[in-house]
Amino acid sequence: MRIPARGIEKSELFSRLEAARQHDWPWREGKLFAYVFEDGPEIEEVGKKAYMAYLTENGLDPTTFPSLLQFENDIVDMARRHLGGDDRVVGNFTSGGTESIILAVKTARDWFRAKHPGVRPEMLVPITAHAAFHKAAHYLDVDAIITDVDPTSFRADPASMRAHLSDRTMLLVASACSYAHGVVDPVREIAQMAAEKGALCHVDGCMGGFLLPYFRRLGATITDFDFAVPGVTSMSMDLHKYGLCPKGASVVLYRDESLRKHQIYTCSEWTGYTMINNTIQSSKSGGPLAAAWAVLQFVGEAGYQSIAERLLDAKRRLLAGIRAVPGLSVLGEPEMSLVGFTSEEVSVFALADELKSRGWHVQAQLAHGPSRENLHMTINPGNTRWIDDFVAELPRAVEAVRAAGGGPKPPKELAALLAAQIESDPTGEGLGNVVESVVGSGGGVPGKMAEVNALLNELPRKVQEKLLVAFVGKMFTPKAQG
Ligand SMILES: Cc1ncc(COP(=O)(O)O)c(C=O)c1O
């Protein structure tokens, strides 16, 4: 495509945008169990209006747009109260969980470097912690040491973390909750260990931080996980998940300013304007911030509490429904409204395709460490009206997969062949052909994923990563210029 020689009519343009959507998943129908957090048009409208009202204001300079500074301080105040923090807790609004986590790791790194110049820092990351910690390690050149989780509960194993403590340990990570299994790590033990070692402890509440306090108020037993726990030094919490704010909304919080100061980046080494960045982005739209501020004010504690009530009830019905299906089992005991379930009798990848053909979108998760390949469901408020229908459909979908032979068997020989081929191609030049042989030459995502997932599931992780890089490279390449 070229920039058109002359601009296109507005009406034509917007109808093209709408038309472009026709192959996207129709999330408003409420059968997509990932990616989207919504509870109908009213909250959506508030978020959109506030977003548009501040779309053009630039968070780069809070002295020019003091309203943005006020919104950010208000949001941080709401967040720290929600998470058991006192007036010393400070933080910032970020674009999402990954940015919050990268900033928390950068802060830990610079705090550690100031105390231990010349020592290469490490962080202890349970195998179930979000991939964003690995991304942070990769970007920031610190080492991530993977620690074990209990193979049944999938909660981080403090003994494994203890075994890896060293003079290089800067940070211990705990999740509240983990994405894959929706469980909360034993934060008290982990934070205490960090404090005894003189290290920091980050609790990743990107997924659970907002909702879990409401679940607790509803009487659910929730592991202690927030600033009320001694030794917790930083937390991340996404507002664009269970806060139902438009995307681009998260907070990162620190116990006090002596830590947060390591997050802030300033630069006086150039000829331009005074550069002070709290976050990774520099110029940034005021839209997500204003929208988050407005949605939090609009829904309010009572609104979130009643949404949480529906989610808690939906989770209980979903867990009971899955457990009632012969051949299926739930991984761990999720405290959150996120569920992973598996099967030793049928291919979960074939089951995902079968459910998709029946109008339900669940997410395939590959086997890793003690976690078998499984299907993941994040219940969002918009899903709660469908839980009984899903639970009724699930055994029928399992039976259909069984009747069709149970789905693809693990393609061990093909995987070994492919792994050898990829490993013997250090330049990666032949990878494009391999990608085509696996997913076809269309360049897009294949409709049926069972075979692809079954193959990925058998590949060594490093080989898998190489293949995914080549796949994404192919996907994000415009068609040849005409
Ligand atoms: C526990 C946890 N941490 C971090 C993230 C990363 O959040 P984001 O996708 O907003 O970057 C997620 C996303 O699902 C998550 O579940």
The ligand as a Tripos MOL2 file, in Angstrom:
@<TRIPOS>MOLECULE
LIG
   16    16     1     0     0
SMALL
NO_CHARGES

@<TRIPOS>ATOM
      1 C1          0.6080  -11.9900   35.7350 C.3       1 LIG1
      2 C2          0.8570  -11.0850   34.5560 C.ar      1 LIG1
      3 N1          1.9030  -10.2420   34.5830 N.ar      1 LIG1
      4 C3          2.1740   -9.4250   33.5540 C.ar      1 LIG1
      5 C4          1.4060   -9.4200   32.4120 C.ar      1 LIG1
      6 C5          1.7830   -8.5260   31.2560 C.3       1 LIG1
      7 O1          0.7940   -7.5700   31.0260 O.3       1 LIG1
      8 P1          0.6650   -6.7720   29.6430 P.3       1 LIG1
      9 O2          0.1570   -7.7630   28.6300 O.co2     1 LIG1
     10 O3         -0.3120   -5.7090   29.9730 O.co2     1 LIG1
     11 O4          1.9930   -6.2370   29.2790 O.co2     1 LIG1
     12 C6          0.3080  -10.2860   32.3460 C.ar      1 LIG1
     13 C7         -0.5270  -10.3380   31.1500 C.2       1 LIG1
     14 O5         -1.4010  -11.1460   31.0100 O.2       1 LIG1
     15 C8          0.0240  -11.1480   33.4520 C.ar      1 LIG1
     16 O6         -0.9880  -12.0070   33.4200 O.3       1 LIG1
@<TRIPOS>BOND
     1     1     2 1
     2     2     3 ar
     3     2    15 ar
     4     3     4 ar
     5     4     5 ar
     6     5     6 1
     7     5    12 ar
     8     6     7 1
     9     7     8 1
    10     8     9 2
    11     8    10 1
    12     8    11 1
    13    12    13 1
    14    12    15 ar
    15    13    14 2
    16    15    16 1
@<TRIPOS>SUBSTRUCTURE
     1 LIG1         1 GROUP 0 **** ****
